[in-house]
Amino acid sequence: MRFTIPSDHPSLDGHFPGRPVVPGVVVLEHVVAAIEAAHGALPPLRLPQVKFVQPLLPGEPAEVVLEARERARWRFRVLRGDALLAAGEVVADADAGGAA
């Protein structure tokens, strides 16, 4: 799944003034959206491992690449061309139910 965060995205205000960087949580929203696009609505999720390697700047195209490891567990990479921006694991936490 490819995506681009526009320079007027509300998350960029103050992150960082004069040199905006897309917040990691916005990148992770696109990871979750890619999983849901492929597998439908998900239960609560855990992110046991996430590493941000390089920043994503507004206007730069990026791509989420998924690898299903087993049922309800995915490895992901976020790429800008051949450059790795982030990688990690997402796990559907079926045991979480309605826990807060």
Secondary structure, DSSP 8 states (H G I E B T S, - for coil): -EEE--TT-GGGTTSSTTS----HHHHHHHHHHHHHHHH-S---EEEEEEEE-S---TT-EEEEEEEEEETTEEEEEEEETTEEEEEEEEEE-GGGTT--
